[in-house]
Amino acid sequence: MQFAATFDGRTIIDLPRAAGNALRRLPHIHRLLLENVLRAGNDPQAGRAAILDWLATGSSTAEIAFQPGRVLMHDTTCGPALVDIAAMRSALAEAGFDPTLLNPILPVDVSTDHSLAVDAYARPDAMARNIENEYRRNAERYRFMKWATNTLSNFRVHPPGTGIMHTLNLERLATVVTTRDGWMMPDTLIGTDSHTPMINGIGVLAWGVGGIEAESVLFGMPVMLRVPDVIGVRLSGQLRDGVMATDLALTVTERLRRVDLADRFVEFFGPGVSSLSAGDRAVIANMTPEFGANSGFFPVDAATVAYLRQTGRSADHCALVEGYCRRQGLWFDPQEVPVFTDVVDLDLSGVQVSVAGPRRPQDRIPAQATAQATAAMRGTPKPAPAGHAPDGAVAIAAITSCTNTSDPRLLVAAGLVARKARALGLTPPPHVKTSLAPGSPTAERYLRRAGLLEDLETVGFGIVGYGCTTCIGNSGPLPDAAVQAQAEGRLQVAVLSGNRNFPGRVHPQLEAGFLASPPLVVAFALAGDVERDILADEIAPGVCLSDLWPTGAEIDAALALAQDSADYAAAYDGAEADERWRDLDAPATPLFPWNEASTYIRRPPFADFAAPRDSHICAAPILVLGDDITTDHISPAGAIPKDSETGRYLIGKGDAPHDLNVFSSRRGNWEAMLRGLFTNGAVTNLLALGIPPGSTILPDGEILPLWQAARRYRDMNTPVVIVAGERYGMGSSRDWAAKGAALLGTRAVLAVSFERIHRSNLIGMGILPLRLPDGVTPGSLALTAQDRIEIDLDPARLAPRAPVRVLVHRPGRAVEALEATAAIETSLEIETLARGGLMPLILDRVTSGKARA
């Protein structure tokens, strides 16, 4: 192979020889892509030329094929993917093929972190109770995951209690440099969660994709992408004492949301990078989907190697990582200035203590401005009777999410605030629901060693489990006082160390939420409300935040006590050996034994060979939506209300009304998920006034739930389209937001703009995403249920970013012509649309040239 060399007894791609003098001018992201296409690409020379040619303009339309080294999933994206795989195996068998043709080619790691709910809190047995509930509610899903480990190759599940996938990846799975089949190469991956780029914080190139796209990669198909634009973020200065990594991450998110980052990558460079620890960098990289990019990449340097050493990687491996990266031109130089598509400057010394909210993660404000932010939402505060939760009360205060609990410094800082509060006799008011859900079982060890766990428990922040919990919407029931206050018209608020705060995301009954650092979450919990200047006003009589806030030196001292590199392997090994997981029985047959009575695992109708479809449609608008419709709005993850369409369906199937679990646990049942689409209270269907969430209006004026209306349109042989505003599909990577649209009969989505992963998921389900022309919005179209949208969907006439003629037919009016743009990036996406989606394409490819049994 051209450009092959040897290093430490293994074959490598010689990057300095392959790129020559251009290597130092390439962003590190492109250096890693160059290594990948030369080693694993289907046309190495074309890939090399495309990447080097990018330097001329900082942009390119050339395609390359990226072959990641592994795949990372979590249980609520793995579950639907496994249902798809099981269904495709059934389809293969029914068509006369060997079902074991469908087997993962790449190593797959699955975390079990997205189902844990905070039912119990602020009590010594909270974690035990929550885990007991998790196994009781999800045993059927977990057995299904064990079936996959029994029958699929290269498939490993990490059981409940092993932490959040991104922390697990940082602390245990990632190698930075890896060896396989005699080759030494950079560690690369894709993940089925939008926060997969957290691993960019230690120099591992990775990004999030939808579960549908991940399925294609599992079976050997590359990730096709244009040679990406890379926005460089030049960091200078250093953070001031008292300012946390969270504050920087929120500032970066605010700044970068002003930049067009659609399908672009971000790389950090400059002297300020060297002032940040690997933990700091991981916090920033985790917010990549919030600032709208594919990556938030930090190259490998001494901080990376120090982190590997701190988390128990061997000295030999740490030396190999440094040696390989220096040899290959992958070692970070703070003085180096690569070519970037564009550059954003950020002085770290200007970052201030911040929160983001009350509705979106990019809406950063100074921490002292929360009262003004809530006033803008609900107007004049309403007085509360004595002893009741006030207006602007903190109903939920959660230290949660991989974003902030993966950095020991942030958890230690929260523990120090708790220690000082405990010494002063402070505890949160009873209307505050407190919880601590670290990303890793290691956290319990280092917090206990530092003497901080008991302090946190005393002020209500005992560990409730290891999982996403509140950040993913599994926050459990609100305190009675908060429910009563809401009923009386007083705004209740969540404060969490998470990454998203969309209305209804944290809890379906909470419209307002603030993202904050873990120590600030503790401070707001103690204050009990957000109607104050948290930095200056009293938190309790005679106590201000300055009396509780730790100095950098105090945090360093506590960290020194906390850290022991032996903790990491021991904590994970203990969690992996959980007896409850070991004792779950599961089948080991190549075909999964479907159970029609199951309310968790049902064979989906879309995981099959493609049926013929019309390539020219005249479709009905089933939904017309405004801006910022997130995947949370489209397909919920939180608790299933018993009086919802999904709740009534499950109860009708025999499930207990008081324990319907969360939507994310039902993603293996398409009937349940279909009934939950667009039911978020913040969703307004603009087709007519007064349409309830999750519903639409038919041409005759009848209002029906979406799933019933879709059945009516299907009976009339009428496809449907969805029309939306800006940033459609922002938020989580959940593929059910696209699968649900496909089940409604959607053939195209017309939006002002799309978020990257959802756009890809739509294509994976055979749905064409179209960008509306400049100046055209859902409001300006003013569509009604009587209108029809005519679109030519013939793949033979589609091309990346090509114009697509759209005709709007209105009764009694002239036809209106629009020129939309196909939101297509690669030739593989065109092929996917032509085959009716990725699953039919996968089935066609695995059976190509194979004999029927």
C-alpha positions in Angstrom: 0.0 0.0 0.0 1.3 3.4 -0.9 2.4 5.6 2.0 2.7 2.6 4.3 5.5 2.5 6.9 6.2 0.8 10.2 6.2 2.2 13.8 6.7 0.2 17.0 6.5 -3.0 15.0 3.2 -2.3 13.2 2.2 -0.9 9.9 1.0 2.7 9.7 0.0 5.3 7.1 3.0 7.7 6.9 1.1 11.0 7.1 4.1 13.3 6.8 5.1 11.5 3.6 1.5 11.4 2.3 0.8 15.1 2.8 4.3 16.6 2.7 4.6 20.3 3.5 0.8 20.5 3.4 0.4 18.5 6.6 0.9 21.4 9.0 -1.5 23.5 7.1 -4.3 20.9 7.4 -6.7 21.1 10.3 -6.1 18.0 12.6 -9.6 16.8 11.5 -8.4 16.6 7.9 -5.1 14.9 9.0 -7.2 12.1 10.6 -9.5 11.9 7.6 -6.5 11.7 5.3 -5.1 8.8 7.3 -8.5 7.1 7.2 -9.0 7.3 3.4 -5.5 6.2 2.7 -5.8 3.1 4.9 -9.4 2.2 4.6 -10.9 4.1 1.7 -12.2 2.5 -1.5 -10.3 5.1 -3.7 -7.3 6.2 -1.6 -5.7 8.4 -4.3 -8.9 10.3 -5.0 -9.5 10.8 -1.3 -6.0 12.1 -0.8 -6.3 14.5 -3.7 -9.7 15.8 -2.4 -8.4 16.5 1.0 -5.2 18.2 -0.1 -7.1 20.2 -2.7 -9.4 21.5 0.1 -6.5 23.7 1.2 -6.9 26.0 -1.8 -10.2 27.4 -0.7 -11.1 25.9 2.7 -14.2 24.3 1.1 -15.0 21.4 -1.2 -17.8 19.5 -2.9 -15.7 16.3 -3.3 -16.9 13.2 -1.5 -14.8 10.9 0.7 -15.7 7.6 2.4 -15.0 7.5 6.1 -14.6 4.1 7.8 -14.9 4.5 11.6 -13.1 1.9 13.7 -16.1 1.2 16.0 -19.7 2.1 16.8 -21.1 3.4 20.2 -24.8 3.1 21.0 -27.0 3.5 24.0 -30.0 1.4 25.0 -32.7 3.6 23.6 -31.1 3.9 20.2 -29.7 0.4 20.3 -33.2 -1.0 21.1 -34.8 0.4 17.9 -31.7 -0.6 15.8 -31.9 -4.1 17.2 -35.6 -4.3 16.4 -34.7 -3.2 12.9 -32.0 -5.9 12.7 -34.2 -8.6 14.1 -37.0 -7.6 11.6 -34.5 -7.5 8.7 -33.3 -11.0 9.7 -36.9 -12.1 9.6 -37.4 -10.5 6.2 -34.3 -12.3 4.9 -35.5 -15.7 6.2 -39.0 -15.1 4.7 -37.3 -14.3 1.3 -35.4 -17.5 1.5 -32.0 -16.1 2.5 -29.8 -17.1 5.5 -30.7 -14.5 8.3 -27.1 -14.6 9.6 -26.0 -12.8 6.5 -26.9 -9.7 8.6 -24.1 -9.4 11.2 -22.2 -6.4 12.5 -18.7 -6.0 10.9 -17.4 -3.3 13.3 -17.1 -3.6 17.1 -20.3 -2.3 18.7 -20.5 -1.1 22.4 -23.9 -0.4 23.9 -24.4 1.5 27.1 -27.6 1.1 29.2 -28.1 4.6 30.5 -31.2 6.2 29.0 -33.9 4.5 31.0 -33.0 5.2 34.6 -35.6 7.5 36.2 -35.4 9.6 39.4 -38.3 8.0 41.3 -36.5 8.2 44.7 -34.2 11.0 45.8 -32.7 12.5 48.9 -32.8 9.3 50.9 -30.2 6.7 51.6 -31.8 3.9 49.5 -32.6 6.1 46.5 -30.2 4.5 44.1 -31.2 1.0 45.1 -34.9 1.8 44.6 -34.3 3.5 41.2 -32.3 0.6 39.9 -34.9 -1.9 41.1 -37.6 0.0 39.2 -35.3 0.2 36.2 -35.0 -3.6 36.0 -38.7 -4.2 36.7 -39.8 -1.8 34.0 -37.2 -2.7 31.4 -36.5 -6.4 31.8 -38.1 -7.3 28.5 -36.0 -4.8 26.6 -32.8 -5.9 28.4 -33.5 -9.5 27.6 -33.8 -8.4 24.0 -30.4 -6.7 24.2 -29.0 -9.9 25.7 -30.4 -11.9 22.7 -28.3 -9.6 20.5 -25.2 -10.4 22.5 -26.0 -14.1 22.2 -26.5 -14.1 18.4 -24.7 -11.1 16.8 -20.9 -10.9 16.3 -18.9 -7.9 17.6 -21.7 -6.8 19.9 -21.1 -6.0 23.6 -23.7 -4.5 26.0 -22.6 -2.7 29.2 -25.3 -3.2 31.8 -27.2 -0.7 33.9 -24.9 0.9 36.5 -21.9 1.2 34.1 -22.7 4.9 33.5 -23.5 7.2 30.7 -22.1 6.2 27.2 -19.9 9.3 26.7 -18.3 9.0 30.2 -17.8 5.3 29.6 -16.2 6.1 26.3 -13.9 8.7 27.9 -12.8 6.7 30.9 -12.8 3.1 29.5 -13.4 2.5 25.8 -11.4 5.2 24.0 -7.8 4.4 23.2 -6.8 7.5 21.1 -4.5 5.3 19.2 -5.4 1.6 18.5 -4.0 -1.5 16.8 -5.9 -4.0 14.7 -4.8 -6.6 12.2 -1.2 -5.5 12.3 -2.0 -1.8 11.8 -1.6 1.1 14.2 -4.1 3.9 13.6 -6.1 6.6 15.3 -9.1 5.5 17.3 -12.2 6.7 15.5 -15.9 6.0 15.9 -19.5 7.1 15.3 -22.2 7.1 17.9 -25.9 7.0 17.9 -26.2 10.0 20.2 -25.7 13.6 19.2 -23.2 14.1 22.1 -20.8 11.5 20.8 -18.3 14.4 20.0 -17.6 14.6 23.7 -14.7 12.2 22.9 -13.2 14.9 20.7 -12.1 16.4 24.0 -9.2 13.9 24.1 -8.4 13.9 20.4 -10.6 11.1 19.1 -12.4 11.9 15.9 -16.1 10.9 16.3 -19.5 12.4 15.7 -23.1 11.5 16.2 -25.4 9.9 13.6 -28.9 8.6 13.7 -29.5 5.0 14.6 -30.6 4.4 11.0 -27.3 5.6 9.5 -25.4 3.6 12.2 -27.1 0.4 11.1 -25.6 0.8 7.6 -22.2 1.4 9.1 -22.5 -1.8 11.3 -22.9 -3.8 8.1 -19.8 -2.4 6.3 -21.1 0.7 4.5 -18.9 3.8 4.9 -20.0 7.2 6.1 -20.0 9.3 3.0 -19.3 13.0 3.4 -18.1 15.9 1.5 -14.6 16.9 2.6 -15.8 19.0 5.4 -15.6 22.7 6.1 -13.8 23.3 9.3 -14.4 26.3 11.5 -11.4 27.1 13.7 -12.0 28.5 17.1 -8.9 30.3 18.3 -8.6 30.3 22.1 -6.5 32.8 23.9 -6.0 33.7 27.6 -7.2 31.5 30.4 -10.3 31.2 32.6 -10.5 33.4 35.7 -10.6 31.8 39.1 -14.2 30.8 40.0 -15.2 30.3 36.3 -16.1 26.7 35.4 -15.8 24.7 32.3 -19.6 24.8 32.1 -19.5 28.5 31.8 -17.0 28.3 28.9 -19.1 25.6 27.2 -22.2 27.8 27.4 -20.3 30.7 26.1 -18.9 28.7 23.1 -22.4 27.5 22.4 -23.8 31.0 22.4 -21.0 32.3 20.1 -21.1 29.4 17.6 -24.9 29.4 17.2 -24.4 32.7 15.4 -22.3 30.9 12.8 -23.7 28.7 10.0 -22.4 25.3 11.2 -24.7 23.0 9.2 -22.7 19.9 8.2 -19.5 21.7 9.3 -16.8 20.6 11.8 -15.3 22.8 14.5 -11.7 22.5 15.7 -10.1 24.5 18.6 -6.6 25.9 18.3 -4.4 28.6 19.7 -2.5 29.1 22.9 -5.6 29.1 25.1 -6.2 25.4 24.4 -3.1 24.5 26.4 -4.6 26.1 29.6 -7.6 23.7 29.5 -7.6 20.2 31.0 -8.9 17.2 29.1 -12.0 17.4 31.4 -12.6 21.1 30.4 -12.3 20.2 26.8 -14.7 17.3 27.0 -17.3 19.6 28.6 -17.0 21.9 25.6 -17.0 19.2 23.0 -20.1 17.6 24.5 -22.1 20.7 23.6 -21.3 20.2 19.9 -25.0 19.5 18.9 -26.1 22.5 20.9 -23.8 24.8 18.9 -24.9 23.0 15.7 -21.7 21.4 14.3 -20.5 17.8 13.6 -17.5 18.1 16.0 -15.8 20.2 18.7 -12.4 18.8 18.2 -9.3 19.3 20.4 -6.1 17.7 19.1 -3.9 15.3 21.2 -1.4 16.9 23.5 0.1 16.5 27.0 -3.3 17.1 28.6 -4.7 14.1 26.7 -1.9 11.8 27.8 -2.3 13.1 31.4 -6.0 12.2 31.3 -5.2 8.7 30.0 -2.8 8.2 32.8 -5.3 9.5 35.4 -8.0 7.2 34.2 -5.9 4.0 34.5 -4.5 3.5 31.0 -1.1 1.8 31.1 2.2 3.7 31.0 3.1 1.8 27.8 -0.1 2.8 26.1 0.3 6.4 27.1 3.9 6.4 25.7 2.6 4.8 22.5 -0.1 7.5 22.1 2.4 10.3 22.4 5.0 8.6 20.2 2.5 7.9 17.4 0.9 11.3 17.4 4.3 13.1 17.4 5.5 10.8 14.6 2.4 11.4 12.5 2.0 15.2 12.9 -1.0 14.7 15.1 0.5 16.3 18.2 -1.0 19.7 19.0 1.2 22.8 18.7 -0.3 25.9 20.3 1.6 28.2 17.9 0.4 26.4 14.8 -2.3 28.1 12.6 -3.8 25.6 10.1 -6.0 26.6 7.2 -9.7 26.9 8.3 -12.9 27.7 6.4 -13.4 30.5 8.8 -12.1 31.5 12.3 -13.9 32.6 15.5 -11.8 34.2 18.2 -12.5 33.7 21.9 -10.6 35.2 24.9 -11.0 32.8 27.8 -10.4 35.6 30.3 -13.6 37.2 29.3 -15.8 34.2 30.2 -18.1 34.9 33.2 -20.2 32.7 35.5 -23.2 31.8 33.3 -26.4 29.9 32.9 -28.4 29.2 29.7 -32.1 29.4 29.4 -34.9 29.5 30.1 -35.8 27.7 26.9 -32.7 26.9 24.8 -29.1 25.8 25.5 -27.7 28.6 23.3 -29.4 31.3 25.2 -26.5 32.0 27.6 -27.1 34.8 30.2 -25.0 35.9 33.2 -25.9 33.8 36.2 -27.3 36.8 38.0 -29.9 37.4 35.3 -32.3 34.5 35.9 -35.1 36.7 37.4 -35.2 38.9 34.3 -35.3 35.8 32.1 -38.3 34.2 33.9 -40.1 37.6 34.1 -40.0 37.7 30.3 -41.8 34.3 30.3 -44.5 34.8 32.8 -44.8 38.5 33.7 -45.3 39.8 37.2 -44.6 37.3 39.9 -47.7 35.9 41.7 -47.5 35.9 45.5 -47.5 32.5 47.2 -49.2 31.6 50.5 -46.8 31.1 53.4 -45.0 27.8 53.2 -45.9 27.2 49.5 -43.5 27.1 46.6 -43.1 30.6 45.3 -43.2 31.9 41.7 -40.0 31.0 40.0 -39.3 28.2 42.5 -36.7 25.6 41.7 -38.8 22.4 41.3 -35.9 20.3 40.1 -32.2 20.8 40.9 -30.2 18.0 39.2 -26.5 17.4 38.8 -26.9 15.2 35.8 -25.7 14.5 32.3 -22.4 13.5 30.7 -21.8 17.1 29.9 -20.7 18.1 33.4 -20.5 14.9 35.5 -17.6 13.5 33.4 -15.2 16.2 34.7 -14.2 15.4 38.2 -13.3 19.0 38.8 -16.9 20.1 38.4 -18.3 17.4 40.8 -15.6 18.2 43.3 -16.5 21.9 43.1 -20.2 21.0 43.8 -19.1 18.9 46.7 -17.1 21.8 48.2 -20.2 24.1 47.9 -22.2 21.3 49.7 -19.5 21.1 52.4 -19.6 24.8 53.2 -23.5 24.8 53.1 -23.5 21.8 55.5 -21.2 23.6 57.9 -23.7 26.5 57.9 -26.7 24.2 58.4 -28.2 25.0 55.0 -30.5 22.6 53.1 -32.8 23.1 50.1 -36.5 24.0 50.8 -38.8 20.9 50.6 -40.3 21.9 47.3 -36.9 21.3 45.5 -36.3 17.8 44.0 -32.6 17.2 44.3 -30.5 14.5 42.6 -26.9 13.6 41.6 -26.6 11.1 38.7 -22.9 10.9 37.7 -21.8 9.6 34.4 -19.6 7.0 35.9 -19.5 4.6 38.9 -16.0 6.0 39.5 -17.5 9.2 40.8 -18.7 7.6 44.0 -15.2 6.5 44.8 -13.4 9.8 44.2 -16.1 11.8 46.0 -15.9 9.5 49.0 -12.1 9.6 49.0 -12.2 13.4 49.0 -14.7 13.3 51.9 -17.4 15.1 49.8 -20.0 12.4 49.2 -21.5 12.8 52.7 -21.6 16.6 52.3 -23.5 16.2 49.1 -25.9 13.7 50.6 -26.6 15.9 53.6 -27.8 18.8 51.3 -30.0 16.4 49.2 -27.5 15.5 46.4 -27.0 11.8 47.1 -26.4 9.5 44.2 -29.6 8.4 42.6 -28.0 6.2 40.0 -25.6 6.3 37.0 -27.4 7.4 33.9 -28.8 10.3 32.0 -31.9 10.7 34.3 -33.1 14.3 34.4 -31.1 15.4 31.4 -33.0 13.0 29.1 -36.3 13.8 30.7 -36.4 10.8 33.1 -36.7 13.2 36.1 -39.5 11.3 37.8 -42.5 12.9 39.4 -42.4 16.5 40.6 -42.7 17.3 44.3 -46.3 17.8 45.4 -45.5 21.4 46.3 -44.4 22.1 42.8 -47.5 20.5 41.3 -49.7 22.6 43.6 -47.8 25.8 42.8 -48.3 25.2 39.1 -52.0 24.5 39.6 -52.2 27.9 41.3 -50.5 29.6 38.4 -47.0 30.0 39.7 -44.0 29.2 37.4 -41.8 26.3 38.4 -38.3 26.0 37.1 -35.7 23.3 36.6 -32.0 24.0 37.1 -29.7 21.2 35.9 -26.1 20.6 34.8 -27.4 19.1 31.6 -27.2 20.1 27.9 -30.8 20.8 26.9 -33.6 22.7 28.5 -36.3 22.9 25.7 -39.8 23.3 27.2 -41.0 20.0 28.4 -37.7 18.3 27.9 -36.6 18.0 31.5 -40.2 17.3 32.7 -43.4 17.6 30.6 -44.9 19.9 33.2 -41.9 22.4 33.2 -41.6 25.0 30.5 -38.6 26.8 32.0 -35.1 25.4 32.7 -31.6 26.7 33.2 -28.4 24.9 32.4 -25.7 25.6 35.0 -22.5 24.1 36.4 -22.8 21.5 39.2 -21.8 23.9 42.0 -24.3 26.5 40.7 -27.0 23.8 40.7 -26.3 23.3 44.4 -26.5 27.0 45.0 -29.8 27.4 43.3 -31.2 24.4 45.2 -30.2 26.0 48.5 -31.8 29.3 47.4 -35.0 27.6 46.3 -35.8 29.9 43.5 -34.3 31.8 40.5 -35.9 35.1 41.4 -32.7 36.7 42.7 -29.2 37.7 41.7 -27.5 34.4 42.7 -24.1 36.0 42.7 -24.9 38.9 45.0 -28.1 38.4 46.9 -28.4 36.2 50.0 -29.0 32.5 49.4 -30.1 32.2 53.0 -30.2 34.7 55.8 -26.6 36.1 56.2 -25.2 33.7 53.5 -24.2 34.7 50.0 -22.7 32.6 47.2 -19.3 34.1 47.9 -19.4 32.3 51.3 -19.9 29.0 49.6 -18.0 29.2 46.3 -14.6 27.3 46.3 -11.4 28.8 45.0 -9.3 27.1 42.4 -6.8 26.1 45.0 -9.5 24.5 47.1 -10.7 22.5 44.1 -7.1 21.4 43.3 -6.5 20.3 46.9 -9.7 18.2 46.9 -8.9 16.7 43.5 -5.5 15.7 44.8 -7.2 13.7 47.6 -9.9 12.3 45.2 -7.8 10.9 42.4 -6.6 7.3 42.2 -6.1 5.9 38.8 -6.9 2.4 40.1 -10.5 3.4 40.7 -11.6 3.4 37.1 -11.0 -0.3 36.2 -12.2 -1.4 39.6 -15.5 0.6 39.4 -16.3 -0.5 35.9 -15.4 -4.2 36.5 -17.7 -4.2 39.6 -20.6 -2.6 37.6 -20.1 -5.0 34.7 -20.4 -8.0 37.0 -23.9 -7.1 38.2 -25.8 -10.2 39.1 -29.2 -8.9 38.0 -27.9 -8.5 34.5 -26.1 -11.9 34.5 -29.3 -13.7 35.6 -31.5 -12.3 32.8 -32.4 -15.1 30.5 -32.5 -14.5 26.8 -32.9 -16.6 23.6 -29.8 -17.4 21.5 -31.6 -18.2 18.2 -30.6 -16.5 14.9 -34.2 -15.3 14.5 -35.8 -13.3 17.3 -39.0 -14.9 18.6 -41.5 -12.1 18.1 -44.4 -11.9 20.6 -47.5 -10.2 19.3 -48.7 -9.6 22.8 -45.6 -7.6 23.7 -45.9 -3.8 24.4 -42.1 -3.3 24.2 -40.8 -5.2 21.2 -42.9 -5.3 18.0 -41.8 -6.1 14.5 -41.8 -2.8 12.6 -43.4 -2.5 9.1 -40.5 -0.5 7.6 -37.6 -2.9 8.2 -38.2 -4.9 5.0 -37.4 -5.0 1.3 -38.8 -1.9 -0.4 -42.2 -1.8 -1.9 -42.7 0.3 -5.1 -43.5 4.0 -4.5 -44.6 6.8 -6.8 -41.8 9.1 -7.8 -44.2 12.0 -8.5 -46.5 13.0 -5.6 -49.4 15.3 -4.9 -49.4 15.3 -1.1 -51.5 16.7 1.7 -49.9 18.9 4.4 -50.4 16.9 7.6 -48.4 19.3 9.8 -47.3 22.9 9.4 -44.8 23.9 12.1 -42.9 27.0 13.3 -39.2 27.4 14.2 -37.1 25.3 16.6 -39.1 22.1 16.4 -36.8 19.7 18.2 -36.7 15.9 18.1 -38.0 16.1 21.6 -41.1 17.8 20.3 -41.4 15.3 17.5 -40.9 12.1 19.4 -40.9 12.4 23.2 -38.6 10.5 25.6 -40.1 11.2 29.1 -42.9 9.7 31.1 -46.0 8.4 29.2 -49.2 10.0 30.6 -52.0 7.5 31.2 -54.5 9.8 29.4 -52.4 10.1 26.3 -53.0 8.3 23.0 -50.0 6.1 23.8 -51.2 5.6 27.4 -54.6 4.5 26.3 -53.1 2.1 23.8 -50.8 0.5 26.4 -53.6 0.3 29.0 -55.8 -1.4 26.4 -53.0 -3.9 26.0 -53.1 -4.7 29.7 -50.3 -2.5 31.1 -50.7 -0.9 34.5 -52.0 2.7 34.3 -49.7 3.9 37.1 -46.5 2.5 35.6 -46.4 3.0 31.9 -42.6 3.8 31.9 -41.1 6.4 29.6 -41.4 6.8 25.8 -37.7 6.1 25.4 -38.2 2.6 26.8 -41.0 1.9 24.2 -39.0 2.6 21.1 -39.1 -1.0 20.2 -42.9 -0.8 19.8 -43.8 1.2 16.7 -47.5 1.4 17.7 -46.7 3.1 21.0 -44.2 5.5 19.4 -46.6 6.4 16.5 -49.2 7.6 19.0 -46.7 9.8 20.8 -45.6 11.9 17.7 -45.7 15.7 18.1 -47.7 15.5 21.4 -45.4 17.9 23.2 -47.5 20.8 24.5 -45.3 23.4 22.8 -46.1 22.1 19.3 -48.6 24.1 17.3 -50.0 22.8 14.0 -50.5 26.0 12.0 -52.9 24.3 9.5 -55.8 25.8 11.6 -56.4 27.4 15.0 -57.1 25.2 18.0 -55.6 21.9 16.8 -54.4 20.0 19.9 -50.8 18.8 20.0 -50.3 15.5 18.2 -53.3 16.1 15.9 -54.2 17.6 12.5 -57.2 18.7 10.5 -58.5 16.9 7.5 -59.9 18.7 4.4 -63.5 18.2 5.6 -62.7 20.0 8.9 -62.5 16.9 11.1 -59.7 17.0 13.7 -58.0 13.7 14.5 -54.9 12.4 16.2 -52.0 12.2 13.7 -51.9 8.4 13.6 -55.6 8.2 12.8 -55.4 11.0 10.2 -52.4 9.2 8.6 -54.5 6.0 8.4 -57.3 8.0 6.7 -54.9 9.5 4.1 -53.4 6.1 3.5 -56.9 4.7 2.8 -57.3 7.6 0.3 -53.9 6.7 -1.3 -52.7 10.2 -0.5 -49.1 10.8 0.7 -48.4 13.6 3.2 -45.7 16.2 3.7 -44.5 18.2 6.7 -43.7 21.9 6.5 -41.5 23.5 9.1 -39.4 26.6 9.9 -35.8 27.1 11.0 -33.6 24.5 12.7 -36.1 21.7 12.2 -35.0 18.5 14.1 -32.5 20.2 16.4 -31.7 18.3 19.6 -31.3 14.6 20.2 -30.3 12.1 17.4 -33.3 10.0 18.0 -34.2 8.2 14.8 -37.8 7.8 15.9 -38.4 11.4 14.9 -37.8 10.2 11.3 -39.3 6.7 11.7 -42.5 8.3 13.0 -42.7 10.6 10.1 -42.3 7.7 7.7 -45.2 5.8 9.5 -47.4 8.8 8.9 -46.8 8.4 5.2 -44.5 11.4 4.9 -42.7 11.6 1.6 -41.0 15.0 2.0 -40.3 17.6 4.6 -40.0 21.2 3.5 -38.2 23.4 6.0 -36.4 26.7 6.2 -33.4 24.8 7.6 -32.6 21.3 9.0 -30.4 20.1 11.8 -27.8 17.7 10.5 -28.6 14.4 12.1 -32.3 14.6 11.6 -31.8 15.5 8.0 -29.8 12.3 7.6 -32.4 10.3 9.5 -35.1 11.5 7.2 -33.2 10.3 4.2 -32.5 7.0 5.9 -36.3 6.5 6.1 -36.7 7.4 2.4 -38.0 10.9 3.1 -36.7 13.8 1.0 -35.7 16.9 3.0 -36.2 20.1 1.0 -35.0 23.6 2.0 -37.6 26.2 1.3 -36.5 29.2 -1.0 -35.2 32.3 0.8 -38.0 34.4 2.2 -40.5 31.5 2.1 -41.6 30.4 5.6 -44.5 28.2 6.9 -46.2 31.5 7.9 -45.9 33.0 4.4 -47.2 29.9 2.7 -50.3 30.0 4.9 -51.3 26.4 4.0 -54.6 24.8 4.7 -55.8 21.2 4.8 -57.4 21.7 1.4 -54.1 22.6 -0.3 -51.9 20.1 -2.1 -48.1 20.0 -2.6 -46.8 18.6 -5.9 -43.2 17.4 -5.9 -41.1 15.3 -8.4 -39.2 12.8 -6.2 -37.5 10.9 -9.0 -34.0 10.1 -7.7 -32.7 10.1 -11.3 -33.3 13.9 -11.3 -31.9 14.5 -7.8 -28.4 15.7 -7.0 -26.7 17.1 -3.9 -28.1 20.6 -3.2 -30.0 20.5 -6.5 -33.1 22.7 -7.2 -36.4 20.9 -6.9 -39.6 22.4 -8.3 -42.5 22.4 -5.9 -46.1 23.3 -6.9 -48.7 24.5 -4.4 -52.2 23.8 -5.5 -54.9 25.8 -3.7 -58.7 25.4 -4.4 -59.9 28.1 -6.7 -56.5 29.8 -7.0 -53.6 29.8 -9.5 -50.9 27.2 -8.9 -47.9 28.7 -7.0 -44.4 27.5 -8.1 -41.5 27.4 -5.7 -37.9 26.3 -6.2 -36.8 24.4 -3.2 -33.3 22.9 -2.7 -32.7 19.2 -2.0 -31.0 18.9 1.4 -28.8 16.1 0.1 -25.1 16.0 0.6 -23.8 12.8 -1.0 -24.4 10.3 -3.8 -25.1 7.6 -1.2 -28.0 9.6 0.1 -29.5 9.7 -3.4 -29.1 5.9 -3.7 -30.7 5.6 -0.3 -33.7 7.6 -1.4 -33.9 5.6 -4.6 -34.1 2.3 -2.6 -36.8 3.7 -0.3 -34.5 4.1 2.7 -31.4 2.6 4.3 -33.0 -0.6 5.5 -34.1 -1.7 2.1 -30.7 -0.7 0.8 -28.9 -2.8 3.5 -31.1 -5.8 2.6 -30.4 -5.4 -1.1 -26.6 -5.2 -0.5 -26.4 -8.2 1.9 -28.3 -10.3 -0.6 -26.5 -9.2 -3.7 -25.0 -12.3 -5.3 -26.2 -14.6 -2.5 -28.2 -17.7 -3.2 -31.5 -18.3 -1.6 -31.6 -21.1 0.9 
